[in-house]
Amino acid sequence: MDEPFAALDAITRESMQNFLLDLWQRERMTVLFVTHDVEEAALLSDRVCVMSARPGRIVAVEEIGLERPRDEALRDTPEFVALRRRLRERLAAA
């Protein structure tokens, strides 16, 4: 999916993120999800690939060790905040 939630308002976006988390929990399918939103990547992913600017190259891969199932409360945990910070630092260095 290439930025499927980018044009949504914040409430609908969170609702769709939760829907995708629930769907993954039921179906356990592989999803390749492209986003510029670091928090969204951290919440939805098991692995985040950070890409450089043109030409796009993978410059870092972060394994996401957060337990599933995941929900909105996860966003406020120290572990999630640290992960989000680490991903932003990797993106800034790209």
Protein Blocks (a to p, Z undefined) as FASTA:
>chain_A
ZZkllmpcfklmmmmmmmmmmmmmmnopacddddfbfklmmmmpmbdcdddddddddfbd
cddfbdcdddfklmmpmklmmmmmmmmmmmmmZZ
